């Protein structure tokens, strides 16, 4: 019945009501608030609610021009319809998408700019999604987030009425302000991501940032120094030679894609085994604040513990702390980096028997009973 009524609205537009008119004073207030979204991605929903109130609409959401993902900012009023839009792949066959070039050229585009009333009445997406959800009229405002094309899409019901030529002229003032805000949000977000990874770089902790598609947005220098043929980046993807760990990583990326932005990603640490080097532990951390700019798509930080060799403690300091001989101190320092007794003896150019004797003496003086205990004890001096 609702769909039938909406189709009647295409044939004969009824009288418009007071609340569907654009309130220029309220729209001006919204324009002044847009800067909030540059530093706080959570502000988009409230701002879009206010845009809807100012222009006499029921719902709004942001859409990318190329890769569309379901976690885009939107008003709560269109959450269910947006879920169906992506679940049923309407985003891949939305007839309004052909209007994107015109939007990016500065034109505010409506349904009737790209479709005839007859085409609207016959279109599957309108009849199966928009009409049953209560939406009838559309306006799209293109803007840029750095070099990426986006659009603010606004939905009105049949009762709220279509967007007229005068409405489009007034909505056009949103475009430059949206571009300014989105570009600033991108710059601020990148700076926040850089700060996050650089802080870890100072403590030699390898880290990388994933976007919502599981692709690598940024790596720090510590991670770059540790990548090899067993753990590397290929075509912006983290690739692991350890097949079991790679399966776990694929599952983690699936969780990144499917978990809403506001929710924590459920994931346990992943152990990555290497053939000639100590294993690496991969952990996931959330990305918060300005770094979560929707225009960057940053979703998670991966920490790679033990990817690079631990810095060797000063042998002289070890010797002073535990009263070791110079030879014992040098061996203890090498073992603290994760080196095996065999490789340490080769590096020091001593026999393995001599290395074992040194190790026994080190155990006696430090109170350690195993090599792992010794490494933990000595590493505290690094």
Secondary structure, DSSP 8 states (H G I E B T S, - for coil): -HHHHHHHHHHS-----GGGS--HHHHHHHHHHTTHHHH-GGGHHHHHHHHHHHHT-SEEEEEESSS--TT--B-GGGHHHHHHHHHTTGGGS-GGGGGHHHHHTT--EEHHHHS-HHHHHH-HHIIIIIHHHT--EEEEEEEEETTEEEEEEEEE-TTT----HHHHHHHTHHHHHHHHHHHHHHHHHHHHHHHHHHHHHHTT-EEEEEETTS-EEEE-HHHHHH--SSEEEETTEEEES-HHHHHHHHHHHHHHHHS-TTS------EEE--SSS--EEEEEEE--GGGG-TTTTEEEEEEEETSS------HHHHHHHHT--HHHHHHHHHHHTT--HHHHHHHHT--HHHHHHHHHHHHHHH---SHHHHHHHHHTT-
